[in-house]
């Protein structure tokens, strides 16, 4: 199947602007965002590129239709009328996903069941399918209902785009890769700036920074569901070749990851090696209070503790000491993500704030501007 589709990029609440900037950088212009989704138009080649290149987007969805339905009969007819035989052969393992918000069709499970029944009836009648498999390639159909308006989507990604493939070892309170990438955009991080994460944990932020600095596509080596559909042409190899050609091999400023836990640093080193950028990150077991830099500027992006394992007084003191360390640095910017209610009171008034969802927690990203000049040593990348 050729032609163009309406594509939707879901993202975490608060990350829409970051996804829009990434789409502009990929050449897609100014794309509208609504309800946690960024919309654009593209064909199969674009689907391949977006899945490989998007850093803060969660998935790439094809929106097949949008229609109104306030009864299950209307929903059934709307789903049945779609040309499913053009997308699916019937051998796929069809899974349903979706949500209902402010709709008369409030039963999500029932909504999915009615939609799947209509879909299978269409395939049986139009494609001659008599038996539907449970072990074929995965196809996730989304049915989202907002105020009785139904959006029907087909998920081209499969596993969420935050699953880059490098993070395999568990560590406490991990930061989602797509959220880390959104924080880098929020901090306006660029390869010319020295980068530091002084609470690096399992290493997600420094690894995402190094991938960004070297222009390595985060989805370069992973698989996507659309690869296995009969309707999709062979476009992924060309997108991967383009990504390899666009890798930056010049010089970038240093990337640093520090944590007080030796276990965290060991896991971070392992993940960096899996990501293929181990040589571009300096890891150090250290208390964040000891961080210093002779560079004339840079950016700190961190995800400090929120308080699950610290008393209130200890947590307030941690953020206060974090602020003191940061303010010793000349010309550095700082962005940190936190769900701690007193974070700004302890650290100091932020220049900008943005609500960001992280692991289903309502957090805020706090931004502090310390200067615009950057120098210091750089590394070959």
Buried (B, 14 or more C-beta within 10 A) or exposed (E): EEEEBBBBBBBBBBBBBBBBBBBEEBEBEEBEBEEBBBBBEBBBBBBBBBBBBBBBBBBBBBBBBEBEBBEBEBBBEBBBEBEBBEBBBBBBEBEBEBEBEEBEBEEBEEBBEBBBBBBBBBBBEBBEBEEBEEEBBBBBBBBBBBEBBBBBBBBBBBBBBBBBBBBEBEBEBBBBBBBBBBBBBBBEBBBBBBBBBBBBBBBBBBBBBBBBBBBBBBBBBBBBBBBBBEBBEEBBEEBBEBBEEEEEEEEBBBBBBBBBBEBBBBBBBBBBEBBBBBEBBEBEEBEBBEBEBEBBBBBBBBBBBBBEEBEEEEBBEBBBBBBEBBBEBBBBBBBBBBBBEBBBEBBBEBEEEBEBBBEEEEBBBBBBBBEEEBBBEBBEB
